[in-house]
């Protein structure tokens, strides 16, 4: 089973620059945040979502078992490998990938429902998944979270999990490949300090929301008050 970026129903292609469509300012914005395992992408996005109105983090589907403290429908949608494979075969995923032996994916219908309701959505996905979304031509803004160094990333990986030495080394090997892909993204945030990294990502969201194509209707309304 390999990831398939073929088009699924629901989300349409981008029009123009690859960012939010100027013809539909009421539609939510799609943000993609990627990083190597252990760089802190999920924590950064979770903290930003908690303090930012109208910003949602997409909840992924995964075939792995829930870890201690995780709840189905809250942290992830946990499904069996067979169920995940069936969903992928049916074209239900916007993107999906095999990550360290477990499947992770973003369901197209879930993301479309949030965007259509006007909510801005953050996909916290790996480099493989981000490439699939780009291949679909969807309007999105991409951010890469970079650890300050390999040594710091290794320290974080060893401190956060009970992974075997082999698993940690495998994650570090993949991280070396993933950090080399930073130039595929529009923005870069270095997670050398968690609070500062959350602020940096937040400034990107605020700036994108203030683009003229998003604010034109409001600006024209204000202009009419001057006439």
BELQUI-V805231 format. One record per residue. N is the residue number from 1. RES is the residue in three letters. SS is DSSP state (@ for helix, = for strand, . for the rest). PSI is psi as a letter, one per 30 degrees, with the letter a starting at -180 (* if undefined). Layout:
[[N,RES,SS,PSI] [N,RES,SS,PSI]]
This chain:
[[1,UNK,.,k] [2,UNK,.,l] [3,UNK,.,k] [4,UNK,.,j] [5,UNK,.,g] [6,UNK,.,l] [7,UNK,.,k] [8,UNK,.,l] [9,UNK,.,l] [10,UNK,.,d] [11,UNK,.,k] [12,UNK,.,l] [13,UNK,.,l] [14,UNK,.,l] [15,UNK,.,j] [16,UNK,.,b] [17,UNK,.,f] [18,UNK,.,f] [19,UNK,.,a] [20,UNK,.,k] [21,UNK,.,k] [22,UNK,.,f] [23,UNK,.,f] [24,UNK,.,i] [25,UNK,.,f] [26,UNK,.,f] [27,UNK,.,k] [28,UNK,.,l] [29,UNK,.,k] [30,UNK,=,j] [31,UNK,=,k] [32,UNK,=,k] [33,UNK,=,k] [34,UNK,=,l] [35,UNK,=,l] [36,UNK,.,l] [37,UNK,.,k] [38,UNK,.,f] [39,UNK,.,f] [40,UNK,.,g] [41,UNK,@,e] [42,UNK,@,e] [43,UNK,@,e] [44,UNK,@,e] [45,UNK,@,e] [46,UNK,@,e] [47,UNK,@,e] [48,UNK,@,e] [49,UNK,@,e] [50,UNK,@,e] [51,UNK,@,f] [52,UNK,.,j] [53,UNK,.,k] [54,UNK,.,g] [55,UNK,=,k] [56,UNK,=,k] [57,UNK,=,k] [58,UNK,.,k] [59,UNK,.,j] [60,UNK,.,l] [61,UNK,=,k] [62,UNK,=,l] [63,UNK,.,f] [64,UNK,.,l] [65,UNK,.,l] [66,UNK,.,k] [67,UNK,.,l] [68,UNK,.,k] [69,UNK,.,f] [70,UNK,.,k] [71,UNK,.,k] [72,UNK,=,k] [73,UNK,.,f] [74,UNK,.,d] [75,UNK,.,e] [76,UNK,=,l] [77,UNK,=,j] [78,UNK,=,k] [79,UNK,.,l] [80,UNK,.,l] [81,UNK,@,e] [82,UNK,@,e] [83,UNK,@,e] [84,UNK,@,e] [85,UNK,@,e] [86,UNK,@,e] [87,UNK,@,e] [88,UNK,@,e] [89,UNK,@,e] [90,UNK,.,f] [91,UNK,.,g] [92,UNK,.,f] [93,UNK,=,k] [94,UNK,=,e] [95,UNK,=,l] [96,UNK,=,l] [97,UNK,=,l] [98,UNK,=,j] [99,UNK,=,j] [100,UNK,.,h] [101,UNK,.,f] [102,UNK,=,k] [103,UNK,=,k] [104,UNK,=,k] [105,UNK,=,l] [106,UNK,=,k] [107,UNK,=,k] [108,UNK,@,e] [109,UNK,@,e] [110,UNK,@,e] [111,UNK,@,e] [112,UNK,@,e] [113,UNK,@,e] [114,UNK,@,e] [115,UNK,@,e] [116,UNK,@,f] [117,UNK,.,f] [118,UNK,.,g] [119,UNK,.,k] [120,UNK,=,k] [121,UNK,=,k] [122,UNK,=,k] [123,UNK,=,j] [124,UNK,=,j] [125,UNK,.,l] [126,UNK,.,l] [127,UNK,@,e] [128,UNK,@,e] [129,UNK,@,e] [130,UNK,@,e] [131,UNK,@,e] [132,UNK,@,e] [133,UNK,@,e] [134,UNK,@,e] [135,UNK,@,f] [136,UNK,.,f] [137,UNK,.,g] [138,UNK,.,k] [139,UNK,.,k] [140,UNK,.,l] [141,UNK,=,k] [142,UNK,=,k] [143,UNK,=,k] [144,UNK,=,k] [145,UNK,=,k] [146,UNK,=,k] [147,UNK,=,l] [148,UNK,.,f] [149,UNK,.,l] [150,UNK,@,e] [151,UNK,@,e] [152,UNK,@,e] [153,UNK,@,e] [154,UNK,@,e] [155,UNK,@,e] [156,UNK,@,e] [157,UNK,@,e] [158,UNK,@,e] [159,UNK,@,f] [160,UNK,@,f] [161,UNK,.,l] [162,UNK,.,g] [163,UNK,.,l] [164,UNK,.,l] [165,UNK,@,e] [166,UNK,@,e] [167,UNK,@,e] [168,UNK,@,e] [169,UNK,@,e] [170,UNK,@,e] [171,UNK,@,e] [172,UNK,@,e] [173,UNK,@,e] [174,UNK,@,e] [175,UNK,@,e] [176,UNK,@,e] [177,UNK,@,e] [178,UNK,@,e] [179,UNK,@,f] [180,UNK,.,f] [181,UNK,.,g] [182,UNK,@,e] [183,UNK,@,f] [184,UNK,@,f] [185,UNK,.,l] [186,UNK,.,e] [187,UNK,=,l] [188,UNK,=,k] [189,UNK,=,k] [190,UNK,=,k] [191,UNK,=,i] [192,UNK,.,f] [193,UNK,.,k] [194,UNK,@,e] [195,UNK,@,e] [196,UNK,@,e] [197,UNK,@,e] [198,UNK,@,e] [199,UNK,@,e] [200,UNK,@,e] [201,UNK,@,e] [202,UNK,@,e] [203,UNK,@,e] [204,UNK,@,e] [205,UNK,@,e] [206,UNK,@,e] [207,UNK,@,e] [208,UNK,@,e] [209,UNK,@,f] [210,UNK,.,g] [211,UNK,.,k] [212,UNK,@,e] [213,UNK,@,f] [214,UNK,@,e] [215,UNK,@,f] [216,UNK,@,e] [217,UNK,@,e] [218,UNK,@,e] [219,UNK,@,e] [220,UNK,@,e] [221,UNK,@,e] [222,UNK,@,e] [223,UNK,@,e] [224,UNK,@,f] [225,UNK,.,f] [226,UNK,.,f] [227,UNK,.,*]]
